[in-house]
Structures are given as structure tokens and as C-alpha cells.
Amino acid sequence: MIELENLLSSGELYDIFRDFAQMTGLGVSLRDTEGNNLLSYYRDEKSCACQIFSNEEICRKSISFSGKKSAELGEPYIYVCGCGLVMSASAVMPEGKIIGSVLCGPAMLWEADDYAYDEIREKTAEVKPLTEEERAVIVSGTPKYSCEEMTGTSRILFKLVNYMCRANGDIIRQRREITQQQAKISDLLAVNKNGHFQGWNERKGFYSPENEKKLLTSVRLGDIAGARRLLNAVLAEIFLHSGGNTVTMKAKVFELTGFLLRACSEAGISGENLLRSAADIGKIFGENTGFEDLCYYTSTLLEKVMEELCKSHVNVAGAKYLSAACEYVNSHYRENISIGDVAKKIGISSSYLSHLYKDGLNVTFTEYLSGTRIDAAKELLRETDMTVSQVAQSVGFDDTNYFTRTFKRIVGISPKQY
């Protein structure tokens, strides 16, 4: 959960409290869930009951209770404090859970007559011994507010503070997501430095065609977790090949976002929705945009792409079958499988599955199966000392010559050259 001290800037909040108190005459303070004072401003501290009784246990308990009541109601909770004065508590709830409250007051709903003085004398005596002069100062220095004025003033403060919480909370969550993503990318880069991805340094492109294809498949099938994982791999490759040149990184990330939007277009999403999804692309070119922000903006765009795909008129049942088919192929590509085998396994006809591959992924079943096998073959060629014939047999090709022809057609070079 977001911590209160990380959520609100004390300097910014103090300025707001000061201006609010000067304008309304009401004191303002930020309290934790136990009622302890973290930050406050009172226009006249000598006459403010909250300042005089701020460390009293009965006051802290009352403030803690009132903050929790505000959280339950979803609005300011106005109450009469132990001193007989009117207060309001506004819960601070950045993620739907109370982490503190903002206290506003005290105020009096009536004129400072003899009755009011007698009541305050009686109430304050139960909290802390005071002289008659001190009580007179409290009565004369406490502002007078009607019920409507107190309610309206409290709501303004409630909305203001929780708006600040949401805005700052979004920033904190964004930084948290960036940190997590950067850690994953750093791991991928470390793997490359250890020599596990030797092909990266020889490749001409910034990211591998197989990762682009897998990312596109994940996006089209609605596999959000898989798409995020592949996106991080692609970003790591971009970072590796850019040599730290921010301009180059921005250009390649922009190219990648275009690729993602193209996936949306091919899925039949309207141009209006595509423009809405692309709103964050302009941020890529900001002068102060570093690599971590590039990662975040690209991830944000991917989330929007996934959202648009989910809202588009995709055949949900068809997508479910296609996803099951791809999962089966990815697990059994080493075997001698056909479209009939896969269709029977997932409970649909071969012709319907063929239709799903063509409409959903814009490839035939055979092309998808071959591509999956070739992707696996490339990994074996990079990571092992297996011969071409052994690799062919391992990924499901009985004929080495056919494997070589297929590999060259898809990759552009022979397995030996690769």
C-alpha cells in the first residue's frame, strides 16, 4: 500500500493548508490512522483548541474514529469533538483504503454567548485543566460557521486532498511499474552479457523477427502476460543495440509502437479508437524522456492496444479455440501433427480451424506450425552444438533437406549460415 509520507508533498500540502486556513479561519492538519498530527497549520495557534489539546489521547482517538467514518461514508465526517466544538475529518484513500485523514476545524455553530462559554468550560474540563482566561481565548478565537458552510468547506478540502492523492498515487504506481520492468530488462541484458544470446550481436535488426512474430501472436490472441514478457525482451534488444543513444532508442520504440498499432488495424479496430490508443506516442519524443519512460509509454500503449482488441468485434469463441490450438502446437510441434490432429484435440473441424488461423493470425496452419518449428530450431542452432540434421529431427522435420529449404525461406539464410 502507498505510504502517506510518500504520497503527499509536505511542502505543497503546507502551502495549501496555510492558504486554506488564512481564507477560512479554520485550522487544518494531516493525521495518520491513529490520530497523530503529521502536518498542520492554524491561523492563531494560541486560541485554537486543536493546538492546545493536540497531544491528548481522547482527541487522538476521536480523530482516528472520525477518519475511519469518513472512509466508510466516502465523504467528510462532521462531528462534535471532546471540547464541544465542530470538526470535520476527510479520509485519505489513494487506493480505496484509508491511510490517514485531513482534519478541518474547530468551529462553532452558534454565537459565543454565556451558554456556549459554559458548555466549553464543562467539556474542556474533562480533557485538560484550563484557566478561565484560556477558555475565553478559545471561545473568542474559534470561527463561527453554519452547518451548510462547514459542510461545503469540508467537501472542498476533501476533494482537493484526494485529487492530490490520486495524481501523486498515479506517479508512484508508474514509477513502481517502471522499476519492475527495468529489473526484468536488466535480467535479459545480463543473460546476453553471459553469452546466452550470441545471435544478438550479429543480427542486423534491432529486435529479432521471431520475437516480433510472437509478440504479434500474443497481442492478437489476447495473451496479455505473454505480450508483456515479449515486449520486455524486445525493449532489451533495442537498448542493447542502441548503444545508449537516446535518439536511436526513440526512433526504434516509435517503430515498435507503429507495429503494435498495425496489429490493431489488422484486427479491424476503427481509426478513431486507434488514434485514442496512440495518444501517448507523442510523449516518446519529449526532450527529457529517458529509456525508463520509453519503456513505460510503450507498455502503456500495449495495454491500450489490448483493451481495444478486447472491445473489438472479435469472435470470442473463435479466439478461444485459436488460443487452444496455438498452445497445443507450441507444446507438440516436435511431433508429426496435422491440422486434423489439432482440430480433433480442441473439438472443432479442420476447416473451421483453418479459417481461424487465416482470419485471426493471417497465416495458414502449416505456416504457423513451420514458423514455430523454425523458431525452436534457431534457438537450438544458437545455444547448442547440434548438427543441422539433429536440429531438424528435434523440431519435427523428418527430412533435413525440407527443413533446410523451409528455414531459408522463412529466415533468409541457410541453417549453417545462421
C-alpha positions in Angstrom: 0.0 0.0 0.0 1.2 3.6 -0.7 2.6 5.2 2.4 1.2 8.6 3.5 4.6 10.3 3.7 5.4 9.2 0.1 2.0 10.2 -1.3 1.7 13.9 -0.3 4.4 16.5 -0.6 4.8 18.2 2.8 5.8 21.5 1.2 3.0 21.6 -1.3 0.5 20.5 1.3 1.7 23.0 3.9 1.1 25.8 1.3 -2.4 24.6 0.7 -3.1 24.3 4.4 -1.8 27.8 5.1 -3.9 29.4 2.3 -7.0 27.4 3.3 -6.6 28.5 7.0 -6.0 32.1 6.1 -9.0 32.2 3.9 -11.5 30.3 6.1 -10.1 30.9 9.6 -10.3 27.1 10.2 -7.3 25.1 11.2 -6.1 22.2 9.0 -4.0 19.2 9.9 -2.9 15.9 8.3 -3.3 12.9 10.7 -2.3 9.3 10.5 -4.8 6.5 11.1 -4.1 6.7 14.9 -4.9 10.4 15.0 -1.3 11.6 15.4 -0.5 15.0 13.9 1.9 14.9 10.9 1.4 18.4 9.5 -0.8 21.3 10.5 -1.5 25.0 10.1 -3.6 27.1 12.4 -4.1 30.8 11.8 -4.0 31.6 15.5 -2.3 28.8 17.4 -2.9 30.5 20.8 -6.7 30.4 20.5 -7.0 27.1 18.6 -8.4 24.2 20.8 -6.8 21.6 18.4 -3.4 23.1 19.0 -3.9 23.3 22.8 -5.2 19.7 23.1 -3.3 18.2 20.2 -1.5 15.6 22.3 -4.4 14.4 24.4 -5.3 10.8 24.0 -9.1 11.5 23.9 -8.5 13.8 20.9 -6.4 11.3 19.0 -9.0 8.6 19.5 -11.8 10.9 18.3 -9.8 11.9 15.2 -8.9 8.3 14.4 -12.6 7.2 14.7 -13.8 10.2 12.6 -11.3 9.5 9.8 -12.5 5.9 9.6 -16.1 7.0 9.5 -15.2 9.4 6.6 -13.7 6.4 4.8 -17.0 4.4 5.3 -19.2 7.3 4.1 -16.9 8.4 1.2 -17.3 12.0 2.2 -16.2 14.3 5.1 -17.4 13.2 8.5 -18.6 16.2 10.6 -18.8 15.8 14.3 -18.6 17.5 17.7 -15.2 16.9 19.3 -14.5 16.3 23.0 -14.2 20.1 23.6 -17.7 20.7 22.3 -16.5 22.2 19.1 -17.4 21.2 15.5 -14.7 19.4 13.4 -14.6 17.5 10.1 -12.4 14.6 9.1 -11.7 13.7 5.4 -10.2 10.3 4.8 -7.1 10.0 2.6 -7.8 6.9 0.4 -5.4 6.7 -2.6 -6.2 3.0 -3.4 -9.6 2.7 -1.7 -8.0 2.1 1.7 -7.6 4.7 4.4 -4.0 5.7 5.2 -4.8 8.9 7.1 -7.1 11.8 7.3 -7.2 15.6 6.9 -8.8 17.4 9.9 -10.6 20.7 9.5 -11.7 22.9 12.4 -12.6 23.7 15.1 -15.6 25.9 14.5 -18.7 27.0 16.5 -22.2 26.7 15.1 -23.5 29.4 17.5 -22.6 32.8 18.9 -20.1 32.9 21.7 -22.7 33.7 24.4 -22.8 32.6 28.0 -24.3 29.2 27.1 -21.5 28.5 24.7 -18.9 29.5 27.2 -20.4 27.3 29.9 -20.5 24.3 27.6 -16.9 24.7 26.6 -15.9 25.1 30.2 -17.7 21.8 31.0 -16.3 19.9 28.1 -12.7 21.1 28.3 -12.5 20.4 32.0 -12.9 16.7 31.1 -10.0 16.9 28.7 -7.4 19.1 30.3 -7.4 21.7 33.2 -7.6 25.3 31.8 -7.8 28.7 33.3 -10.9 30.9 32.7 -8.7 33.2 30.6 -7.6 30.3 28.4 -11.2 29.2 27.9 -12.2 32.7 27.0 -9.4 32.9 24.4 -10.7 29.6 22.8 -14.3 30.9 22.6 -13.4 34.3 21.2 -10.8 32.8 18.7 -13.0 30.0 17.3 -14.6 31.0 14.0 -18.4 30.8 13.6 -19.8 28.6 10.8 -23.3 27.5 9.9 -23.9 23.8 9.2 -24.1 24.5 5.4 -20.8 26.5 5.5 -19.0 23.8 7.4 -20.2 21.1 5.1 -19.3 23.0 1.9 -15.9 23.9 3.2 -15.1 20.4 4.3 -16.1 18.9 0.9 -13.8 21.3 -0.9 -10.9 20.2 1.3 -11.9 16.5 0.9 -12.0 16.7 -2.9 -8.7 18.7 -3.1 -6.7 16.3 -0.9 -8.0 13.2 -2.6 -7.4 14.7 -6.0 -3.7 15.2 -4.9 -3.7 11.6 -3.7 -4.9 10.2 -7.0 -2.5 12.3 -9.0 0.6 11.5 -6.8 -0.5 7.9 -6.5 -0.5 7.5 -10.3 3.0 8.8 -10.4 4.1 6.4 -7.6 2.5 3.5 -9.3 4.0 4.4 -12.6 7.5 4.5 -11.1 6.8 1.2 -9.4 5.9 -0.4 -12.7 8.9 1.1 -14.4 11.2 -0.2 -11.7 9.7 -3.7 -12.1 10.0 -3.6 -15.8 13.6 -2.3 -15.7 14.5 -5.1 -13.4 13.2 -7.6 -16.0 15.0 -5.9 -18.8 18.3 -5.8 -16.8 18.0 -9.5 -16.3 17.6 -10.0 -20.0 20.7 -7.9 -20.7 22.7 -9.8 -18.1 21.8 -13.0 -19.9 23.1 -11.6 -23.1 26.4 -10.5 -21.4 26.9 -14.0 -20.2 26.8 -15.2 -23.8 23.4 -16.9 -23.9 22.1 -14.8 -26.7 25.1 -14.7 -29.1 22.9 -14.1 -32.1 22.0 -10.6 -30.8 25.4 -9.1 -31.6 25.5 -10.4 -35.2 21.9 -9.5 -36.1 21.4 -6.5 -38.4 18.0 -5.6 -37.0 17.2 -4.1 -33.6 15.0 -6.9 -32.4 14.5 -10.4 -33.6 11.8 -11.3 -36.2 10.8 -14.2 -34.0 10.1 -12.0 -31.1 8.1 -9.6 -33.2 6.1 -12.5 -34.6 5.5 -13.9 -31.1 4.5 -10.5 -29.8 2.0 -10.1 -32.6 0.6 -13.5 -31.9 0.2 -12.8 -28.2 -1.5 -9.4 -28.9 -3.9 -11.0 -31.4 -4.8 -13.8 -29.1 -5.2 -11.5 -26.1 -2.4 -13.1 -24.2 -1.5 -10.1 -22.0 1.1 -11.8 -19.8 2.9 -13.3 -22.8 2.8 -10.0 -24.7 4.3 -8.1 -21.7 7.1 -10.7 -21.4 7.9 -10.5 -25.1 7.7 -6.7 -25.1 10.3 -6.6 -22.3 12.6 -8.8 -24.4 12.2 -6.5 -27.4 12.9 -3.4 -25.4 16.0 -5.1 -24.0 17.2 -5.8 -27.5 16.5 -2.2 -28.6 18.5 -1.0 -25.6 21.4 -3.3 -26.3 21.7 -2.3 -30.0 21.2 1.4 -29.5 24.5 1.8 -27.6 22.8 4.2 -25.1 21.9 6.7 -27.9 18.5 8.1 -26.8 17.6 9.4 -30.2 18.1 5.9 -31.7 16.1 4.3 -29.0 13.2 6.7 -29.5 13.2 6.0 -33.3 13.1 2.2 -32.7 10.5 2.4 -30.0 8.4 4.6 -32.3 8.8 2.0 -35.0 7.7 -0.7 -32.5 4.5 1.3 -31.5 3.6 1.5 -35.2 3.9 -2.3 -35.3 1.5 -2.6 -32.4 -1.0 -0.2 -33.9 -0.8 -2.1 -37.2 -1.9 -5.2 -35.2 -5.0 -3.2 -34.1 -5.7 -2.1 -37.7 -5.5 -5.7 -39.0 -7.9 -6.7 -36.2 -10.5 -4.3 -37.6 -10.4 -1.6 -34.9 -11.7 1.7 -36.1 -9.3 4.6 -36.9 -10.9 6.8 -34.2 -10.1 4.2 -31.5 -6.6 3.7 -32.9 -5.9 7.5 -32.6 -7.1 7.3 -29.0 -4.8 4.4 -28.3 -1.9 6.3 -29.9 -2.2 9.4 -27.7 0.9 8.6 -25.7 3.2 8.1 -28.7 4.0 11.8 -28.8 5.5 11.6 -25.3 8.2 9.4 -26.8 9.8 12.5 -28.4 9.9 14.6 -25.3 13.3 16.2 -24.7 13.6 14.8 -21.2 12.2 11.3 -22.0 14.7 8.7 -20.9 14.8 5.0 -21.6 12.7 4.1 -18.5 9.9 6.5 -19.7 10.2 5.0 -23.2 9.6 1.6 -21.6 6.6 2.9 -19.7 5.0 4.7 -22.6 5.4 1.6 -24.8 3.9 -0.6 -22.1 1.0 1.8 -21.7 0.3 1.7 -25.4 0.4 -2.1 -25.3 -2.2 -2.0 -22.6 -4.4 0.3 -24.7 -3.9 -2.0 -27.7 -5.0 -5.0 -25.7 -8.0 -3.1 -24.4 -9.1 -2.1 -27.9 -8.7 -5.6 -29.1 -10.8 -6.9 -26.3 -13.5 -4.3 -27.1 -13.4 -5.0 -30.9 -15.8 -7.3 -32.6 -13.6 -10.4 -32.3 -15.3 -13.8 -32.3 -14.7 -14.7 -28.6 -15.4 -18.4 -29.1 -13.1 -18.5 -32.1 -10.4 -16.7 -30.3 -10.7 -19.3 -27.5 -10.2 -22.2 -29.9 -7.4 -20.4 -31.8 -5.6 -19.8 -28.5 -6.0 -23.5 -27.5 -4.7 -24.6 -31.0 -1.6 -22.4 -30.7 -1.0 -23.7 -27.2 -1.2 -27.3 -28.4 1.1 -26.6 -31.4 3.6 -24.9 -29.1 3.7 -28.0 -26.9 3.6 -30.7 -29.6 5.4 -29.2 -32.6 8.2 -31.8 -32.3 5.6 -34.5 -33.1 4.2 -35.4 -36.5 1.0 -33.4 -36.1 -1.6 -32.2 -38.7 -4.4 -29.6 -38.6 -6.8 -32.6 -38.3 -5.0 -33.8 -35.1 -5.1 -30.3 -33.5 -8.7 -29.7 -34.6 -9.8 -33.0 -33.1 -7.9 -32.3 -29.9 -9.7 -29.0 -29.3 -13.1 -30.2 -30.6 -13.7 -28.3 -33.8 -13.5 -29.1 -37.5 -10.3 -28.8 -39.6 -11.9 -26.3 -41.9 -13.1 -24.1 -39.1 -9.6 -24.2 -37.5 -8.0 -23.3 -40.9 -10.4 -20.4 -41.1 -9.5 -19.2 -37.6 -5.7 -19.2 -38.4 -6.3 -17.2 -41.6 -8.6 -14.7 -40.0 -7.0 -14.5 -36.6 -3.3 -14.6 -37.4 -3.3 -14.0 -41.1 -1.3 -17.3 -41.7 -2.2 -20.8 -42.6 -1.9 -23.6 -40.1 1.1 -25.0 -41.9 2.8 -21.6 -41.9 2.2 -21.3 -38.2 3.5 -24.8 -37.4 6.5 -24.3 -39.7 7.2 -20.9 -38.1 7.0 -22.4 -34.6 9.4 -25.2 -35.5 11.9 -22.8 -37.2 11.8 -20.5 -34.1 12.8 -23.5 -32.0 15.4 -24.5 -34.5 17.1 -21.1 -34.4 17.3 -21.4 -30.6 18.9 -24.8 -30.8 21.4 -23.6 -33.5 22.4 -20.7 -31.2 22.5 -22.5 -27.9 23.8 -26.0 -28.8 26.4 -27.8 -30.8 23.8 -30.0 -32.5 24.2 -30.6 -36.3 21.6 -29.3 -38.8 20.2 -32.8 -39.2 19.9 -33.3 -35.4 18.2 -29.9 -35.1 15.8 -30.8 -37.9 14.8 -34.1 -36.2 14.5 -32.4 -32.8 11.9 -29.8 -34.0 9.7 -32.1 -36.0 11.2 -32.3 -39.5 11.8 -35.8 -40.8 13.5 -34.6 -44.0 16.7 -32.5 -43.4 16.5 -31.1 -47.0 12.9 -30.0 -46.5 14.0 -28.4 -43.2 16.8 -26.5 -44.9 14.5 -25.2 -47.6 11.9 -24.1 -45.1 14.5 -22.5 -42.9 15.9 -20.5 -45.7 12.5 -19.4 -47.0 11.5 -18.1 -43.5 14.8 -16.8 -42.2 16.5 -15.8 -45.5 19.7 -17.8 -44.9 20.5 -21.5 -44.5 20.7 -23.2 -41.1 24.5 -23.5 -41.5 24.9 -19.8 -42.3 22.6 -18.9 -39.3 
